[in-house]
Amino acid sequence: MPGRTTHAPLTVLRGQHLDTPHAILTRDGGCSPPPFASLNLSYGVGDQPENVTLNRERVKHALGVDFLASAVQVHGTRIHLVEDLDRDAEVQGYDALITDRPGIGLLIQQADCQAVLLHDPDRKVVAAIHCGWRGNAGNIIAGTVQRMREAYRTNPADLRALISPSLGPCCAEFKNYQQEFPSEMHSFQLRPSYFDLWRLSAAQLAAAGVPWSQIEFMGVCTVCNPAYFSYRRSKKEGLPTTGRNGSVILLQRR
């Protein structure tokens, strides 16, 4: 199981195999009020922008990040290469971020979707992927690995991967999967209409060339665990919206 440490006021989880600064953040330690209580990291869910900015500043301070790079995520397959920044930046319409610049934190915002964090210790490159079922259907994971190969000469065999807490097989019900999922995803059905998206993402990483021994998933369902924001849980509770958790990865300054 991943190690768990508390950097007051934030609660941070880390994987066992990523040898670069990274963090899986819970919803605790921020300043946003309900239904965004409290470490909401998204500007796009109705929270006051000043709350989100302060929450992001707390994350930067806790992790030693110079600038945060994020995206207005759209459940697509577009990938953005992050180059030099002189301020925090959020790009429109991307679901994966890659950088070789130390000190830049790549932020994924999620509420049941996966954050897939990648580190190439040889070429000194990191990537962060927002992957819901649409991302799996479009195989944004393979696309990101390929982009790392093209832009930075990454060898997939060198990559370390971490799949964040997210929608677990206990709660991943898709009643319309026959219309929504390509046929290659159907084999990850555990029982009628329920799917193991953790294993699916791990299989997509492996198919892209990442060794199984270098793939880790945390095995925490965000619907079941109230320490995380969950879109599906909020719908069950009749809430109109919820906040977004954050997952961050960066390279240390040289």
Sine and cosine of phi, psi and omega as CSV:
sin_phi,cos_phi,sin_psi,cos_psi,sin_omega,cos_omega
0.00,0.00,0.51,-0.86,-0.02,-1.00
-0.92,0.39,0.44,-0.90,0.09,-1.00
-0.96,0.30,0.51,-0.86,-0.02,-1.00
-0.79,-0.62,0.82,-0.57,0.01,-1.00
-0.74,-0.67,0.42,-0.91,0.02,-1.00
-0.90,-0.43,0.88,-0.47,0.10,-1.00
-0.96,-0.28,1.00,-0.07,-0.14,-0.99
-0.81,0.59,0.73,-0.69,0.03,1.00
-1.00,-0.09,0.29,0.96,-0.07,-1.00
-0.99,-0.15,0.57,-0.82,0.14,-0.99
-0.97,-0.23,0.81,-0.58,-0.15,-0.99
-0.83,-0.56,0.70,-0.72,0.19,-0.98
-0.92,-0.40,0.57,-0.82,0.03,-1.00
-0.75,-0.67,0.48,-0.88,0.07,-1.00
-0.98,0.18,0.10,-0.99,-0.06,-1.00
-1.00,-0.06,-0.31,0.95,-0.20,-0.98
-0.89,-0.46,-0.20,0.98,0.01,-1.00
-0.99,0.16,0.93,-0.36,-0.03,-1.00
-1.00,-0.08,0.82,0.57,0.06,-1.00
-0.38,-0.92,0.45,-0.89,-0.02,-1.00
-0.85,0.52,0.73,-0.69,0.02,-1.00
-0.33,-0.94,0.28,-0.96,-0.02,-1.00
-0.39,-0.92,0.69,-0.72,0.22,-0.97
-0.96,-0.28,0.89,-0.45,-0.12,-0.99
-0.98,-0.18,0.63,-0.78,0.15,-0.99
-1.00,0.10,-0.09,-1.00,-0.01,-1.00
-1.00,0.08,0.02,1.00,-0.06,-1.00
-1.00,0.01,0.45,-0.89,0.16,-0.99
0.99,-0.16,0.13,0.99,0.00,-1.00
-0.96,-0.28,-0.24,-0.97,-0.07,-1.00
-0.84,-0.54,0.08,1.00,-0.05,-1.00
-0.98,0.20,0.57,-0.82,0.03,-1.00
-0.99,0.10,0.21,-0.98,0.10,-0.99
-0.84,0.54,0.55,-0.84,0.05,1.00
-1.00,0.06,0.29,0.96,-0.04,-1.00
-0.97,-0.23,0.18,0.98,-0.10,-0.99
-0.91,0.41,0.82,-0.58,-0.07,1.00
-0.76,-0.65,-0.41,0.91,-0.02,-1.00
-0.99,-0.14,0.87,0.50,0.10,-1.00
-0.96,0.28,0.77,-0.63,-0.07,-1.00
-0.92,-0.39,0.23,0.97,0.00,-1.00
-0.93,-0.37,0.72,-0.69,0.12,-0.99
-0.99,0.15,-0.14,0.99,-0.20,-0.98
-0.97,-0.26,0.28,0.96,-0.07,-1.00
-0.89,-0.45,0.07,1.00,0.05,-1.00
0.95,-0.30,-0.08,1.00,0.07,-1.00
-0.94,0.34,0.41,-0.91,0.06,-1.00
-0.92,0.39,0.75,-0.66,-0.06,-1.00
-0.82,0.57,-0.58,0.81,-0.02,-1.00
-0.92,0.40,-0.51,0.86,0.07,-1.00
-0.92,0.40,-0.71,0.70,-0.02,-1.00
-0.89,0.45,-0.68,0.74,0.01,-1.00
-0.87,0.49,-0.69,0.72,0.02,-1.00
-0.91,0.41,-0.66,0.75,0.05,-1.00
-0.86,0.50,-0.69,0.73,0.02,-1.00
-0.92,0.40,-0.59,0.81,0.05,-1.00
-0.90,0.44,-0.60,0.80,0.05,-1.00
-0.90,0.43,-0.63,0.77,0.05,-1.00
-0.90,0.43,-0.72,0.69,0.00,-1.00
-0.86,0.52,-0.71,0.71,-0.02,-1.00
-0.90,0.44,-0.68,0.73,-0.05,-1.00
-0.92,0.39,-0.53,0.85,-0.11,-0.99
-0.97,-0.22,-0.08,1.00,-0.02,-1.00
0.95,0.31,0.59,0.81,-0.02,-1.00
-1.00,0.02,0.72,-0.69,0.10,-0.99
-0.96,0.27,-0.81,0.59,-0.01,-1.00
-0.64,-0.77,0.56,-0.83,0.05,-1.00
-0.99,-0.15,0.74,-0.68,0.16,-0.99
-0.94,-0.33,0.77,-0.64,-0.01,-1.00
-0.61,-0.79,0.02,-1.00,-0.03,-1.00
-0.65,-0.76,0.51,-0.86,0.26,-0.97
-0.98,0.17,0.99,-0.13,-0.18,-0.98
-0.97,0.24,0.59,-0.81,-0.12,-0.99
-0.76,-0.65,0.25,0.97,-0.02,-1.00
0.87,0.50,0.60,0.80,0.04,-1.00
-0.94,-0.33,-0.45,-0.90,-0.07,-1.00
-0.76,-0.65,0.26,0.97,-0.01,-1.00
-0.98,0.20,0.57,-0.82,-0.11,-0.99
-0.81,-0.58,0.72,-0.69,-0.06,-1.00
-0.89,-0.45,0.78,-0.63,0.11,-0.99
-1.00,0.04,0.85,-0.53,-0.04,-1.00
-1.00,-0.07,0.87,-0.50,0.02,-1.00
-0.96,-0.29,-0.42,-0.91,-0.10,-1.00
-0.86,0.51,0.70,-0.71,0.07,-1.00
-0.84,-0.54,0.55,-0.84,0.15,-0.99
-0.88,-0.48,0.18,0.98,0.06,-1.00
-0.24,-0.97,0.22,-0.98,0.12,-0.99
-0.88,0.48,0.56,-0.83,-0.04,-1.00
-0.60,-0.80,0.66,-0.75,0.07,-1.00
-0.80,-0.60,0.87,-0.50,-0.04,-1.00
-0.99,-0.12,0.44,-0.90,-0.08,-1.00
-1.00,-0.09,0.76,-0.65,0.24,-0.97
1.00,0.09,0.42,0.91,0.04,-1.00
-0.86,-0.51,0.40,-0.92,0.03,-1.00
-0.78,-0.63,0.11,0.99,0.12,-0.99
-0.55,-0.83,0.61,-0.80,-0.01,-1.00
-0.79,-0.61,0.63,-0.78,0.02,-1.00
-0.71,-0.71,0.62,-0.78,0.11,-0.99
-0.48,-0.88,0.44,-0.90,0.17,-0.98
-0.89,-0.46,0.29,0.96,-0.06,-1.00
-0.99,-0.16,0.88,-0.48,0.00,-1.00
-0.88,0.47,0.54,-0.84,0.09,-1.00
1.00,0.06,-0.16,0.99,0.03,-1.00
-1.00,-0.06,0.88,-0.47,0.03,-1.00
-1.00,0.05,0.79,-0.61,0.07,-1.00
-1.00,-0.05,0.88,-0.47,-0.10,-0.99
-0.95,-0.30,0.80,-0.60,0.18,-0.98
-0.95,-0.32,0.71,-0.70,0.02,-1.00
-0.96,-0.29,0.71,-0.71,-0.16,-0.99
-0.44,-0.90,0.45,-0.89,0.12,-0.99
-0.50,-0.87,0.92,0.40,-0.03,-1.00
0.90,-0.44,-0.48,0.88,0.09,-1.00
-0.94,0.33,0.31,-0.95,0.03,-1.00
-1.00,0.06,0.55,-0.83,0.37,-0.93
-0.97,-0.25,0.84,-0.55,0.07,-1.00
-0.95,-0.30,0.91,-0.41,-0.05,-1.00
-0.98,-0.22,0.73,-0.68,-0.04,-1.00
-0.82,-0.57,0.62,-0.79,0.06,-1.00
-0.70,-0.71,0.79,-0.61,0.13,-0.99
-0.96,-0.29,0.99,-0.15,-0.06,-1.00
-0.95,0.32,-0.33,0.94,-0.01,-1.00
-0.98,0.19,-0.78,0.63,-0.01,-1.00
-1.00,0.04,-0.11,0.99,0.01,-1.00
0.85,0.53,0.91,0.42,0.01,-1.00
-0.68,-0.73,0.58,-0.81,0.11,-0.99
-0.78,-0.62,0.39,-0.92,0.05,-1.00
-0.60,-0.80,0.45,-0.89,0.06,-1.00
-0.70,-0.71,0.79,-0.61,-0.10,-0.99
-0.87,-0.49,0.75,-0.67,0.19,-0.98
-1.00,-0.05,0.91,-0.43,-0.14,-0.99
-0.73,-0.69,0.98,-0.18,0.25,-0.97
-1.00,-0.08,-0.23,-0.97,-0.04,-1.00
-0.90,0.43,-0.52,0.86,0.06,-1.00
-0.92,0.38,-0.58,0.81,0.08,-1.00
-0.91,0.42,-0.64,0.77,0.09,-1.00
-0.90,0.45,-0.67,0.74,-0.02,-1.00
-0.89,0.46,-0.60,0.80,0.04,-1.00
-1.00,0.01,-0.04,1.00,-0.03,-1.00
0.77,0.64,0.82,0.58,0.08,-1.00
-0.89,0.46,-0.41,0.91,0.02,-1.00
-0.90,0.44,-0.78,0.63,0.03,-1.00
-0.89,0.46,-0.62,0.79,0.02,-1.00
-0.89,0.46,-0.62,0.78,0.00,-1.00
-0.94,0.34,-0.69,0.73,0.04,-1.00
-0.87,0.50,-0.68,0.74,0.02,-1.00
-0.90,0.44,-0.64,0.77,0.04,-1.00
-0.90,0.43,-0.60,0.80,0.07,-1.00
-0.90,0.43,-0.60,0.80,0.05,-1.00
-0.90,0.43,-0.72,0.70,-0.07,-1.00
-0.94,0.35,-0.69,0.72,-0.13,-0.99
-1.00,0.08,-0.51,0.86,-0.14,-0.99
-0.78,-0.63,0.10,1.00,0.00,-1.00
0.87,0.49,0.54,0.84,0.07,-1.00
-0.90,0.43,0.70,-0.71,0.20,-0.98
-1.00,-0.08,0.89,-0.46,-0.04,-1.00
-0.81,0.59,-0.46,0.89,0.00,-1.00
-0.92,0.39,-0.29,0.96,0.02,-1.00
-1.00,0.00,-0.20,0.98,-0.13,-0.99
-0.96,0.28,0.60,-0.80,0.21,-0.98
-0.94,-0.34,0.67,-0.74,-0.09,-1.00
-0.75,-0.66,0.62,-0.79,0.06,-1.00
-0.74,-0.67,0.79,-0.61,0.05,-1.00
-0.97,-0.24,0.84,-0.54,-0.15,-0.99
-0.96,0.27,0.19,-0.98,0.26,-0.96
-0.79,0.61,0.62,-0.78,-0.10,-0.99
-0.12,-0.99,-0.15,-0.99,-0.01,-1.00
-0.85,0.52,0.90,-0.45,-0.07,-1.00
-1.00,0.00,0.24,-0.97,0.01,-1.00
-0.89,0.46,-0.34,0.94,0.06,-1.00
-0.93,0.37,-0.45,0.89,-0.13,-0.99
-0.83,-0.56,-0.02,1.00,-0.10,-1.00
-0.99,0.11,0.95,0.32,0.02,-1.00
-1.00,-0.04,0.77,-0.64,0.03,-1.00
-0.73,-0.68,1.00,-0.08,-0.09,-1.00
-0.93,0.37,-0.44,0.90,-0.04,-1.00
-0.96,-0.28,0.50,0.87,-0.12,-0.99
-0.88,0.47,-0.50,0.86,-0.03,-1.00
-0.91,0.42,-0.46,0.89,0.07,-1.00
-1.00,-0.02,-0.48,0.87,-0.14,-0.99
-1.00,-0.06,-0.55,0.84,-0.11,-0.99
-0.99,-0.16,0.68,-0.73,0.18,-0.98
-0.91,0.41,0.37,-0.93,-0.14,-0.99
-0.86,0.51,-0.51,0.86,-0.04,-1.00
-0.93,0.37,-0.26,0.97,0.05,-1.00
-1.00,0.06,-0.26,0.96,-0.12,-0.99
-0.91,0.41,-0.46,0.89,-0.05,-1.00
-0.94,0.33,-0.16,0.99,0.03,-1.00
-1.00,-0.06,0.24,0.97,0.09,-1.00
-0.98,0.19,0.81,-0.58,-0.03,-1.00
-1.00,-0.02,-0.60,0.80,0.09,-1.00
-0.46,-0.89,0.16,-0.99,-0.13,-0.99
-0.76,0.65,0.89,-0.45,0.11,-0.99
0.97,0.25,0.04,1.00,0.01,-1.00
-0.93,-0.36,0.70,-0.71,-0.14,-0.99
-0.79,-0.62,0.48,-0.88,0.07,-1.00
-0.98,-0.18,1.00,0.00,-0.03,-1.00
-0.96,0.27,-0.37,0.93,0.10,-1.00
-0.90,0.44,-0.77,0.64,0.00,-1.00
-0.91,0.41,-0.57,0.82,0.04,-1.00
-0.88,0.48,-0.74,0.67,0.01,-1.00
-0.90,0.43,-0.64,0.77,0.05,-1.00
-0.88,0.48,-0.66,0.75,0.02,-1.00
-0.91,0.41,-0.60,0.80,0.03,-1.00
-0.93,0.36,-0.60,0.80,0.11,-0.99
-0.89,0.46,-0.73,0.68,-0.01,-1.00
-0.89,0.46,-0.65,0.76,0.02,-1.00
-0.91,0.42,-0.45,0.89,0.04,-1.00
-0.99,0.15,-0.07,1.00,0.09,-1.00
0.93,-0.36,0.02,1.00,0.01,-1.00
-0.99,0.15,0.81,-0.58,0.00,-1.00
-0.88,0.48,0.62,-0.79,0.00,-1.00
-0.83,0.56,-0.60,0.80,-0.04,-1.00
-0.92,0.39,-0.21,0.98,-0.03,-1.00
-0.94,-0.33,0.26,0.97,0.03,-1.00
-0.92,-0.40,0.80,-0.60,-0.01,-1.00
-0.78,-0.63,0.69,-0.72,0.21,-0.98
-0.80,-0.60,0.56,-0.83,-0.17,-0.98
-0.98,0.22,-0.38,0.93,0.09,-1.00
0.94,0.33,0.49,0.87,0.01,-1.00
-0.92,-0.40,0.84,-0.55,0.02,-1.00
-1.00,0.06,0.85,-0.53,-0.03,-1.00
-0.96,0.29,-0.36,0.93,0.07,-1.00
-0.95,0.31,-0.67,0.75,-0.05,-1.00
-0.98,0.21,-0.50,0.87,-0.14,-0.99
-0.98,-0.19,0.93,-0.36,-0.07,-1.00
-0.94,0.34,-0.05,1.00,0.08,-1.00
-0.95,0.32,-0.17,0.99,-0.03,-1.00
-0.85,-0.52,0.49,-0.87,0.20,-0.98
-0.92,0.38,0.57,-0.82,0.00,-1.00
-0.57,-0.82,0.86,-0.52,0.05,-1.00
-0.90,0.44,-0.69,0.72,-0.03,-1.00
-0.92,0.39,-0.65,0.76,0.03,-1.00
-0.90,0.43,-0.66,0.76,-0.01,-1.00
-0.89,0.46,-0.60,0.80,0.04,-1.00
-0.91,0.42,-0.67,0.74,0.02,-1.00
-0.89,0.46,-0.56,0.83,-0.02,-1.00
-1.00,0.09,0.00,1.00,0.03,-1.00
0.98,0.22,0.32,0.95,0.02,-1.00
-1.00,0.07,0.66,-0.75,-0.06,-1.00
-0.96,0.29,-0.37,0.93,-0.05,-1.00
-0.35,-0.94,0.11,-0.99,0.06,-1.00
-0.45,-0.89,0.14,-0.99,0.01,-1.00
-0.99,0.14,-0.13,-0.99,0.02,-1.00
-0.78,-0.62,0.77,-0.64,0.13,-0.99
-0.94,0.34,0.20,-0.98,0.04,-1.00
-0.77,-0.63,0.59,-0.80,0.18,-0.98
-0.79,-0.61,0.71,-0.70,-0.13,-0.99
-0.72,-0.69,0.62,-0.79,0.14,-0.99
-0.66,-0.75,0.55,-0.84,0.02,-1.00
-0.44,-0.90,0.26,-0.96,0.14,-0.99
-0.99,-0.10,0.62,-0.78,0.07,-1.00
-0.93,0.37,0.51,-0.86,0.09,-1.00
-0.90,0.44,0.62,-0.78,-0.02,-1.00
-0.96,0.28,0.00,0.00,0.00,0.00
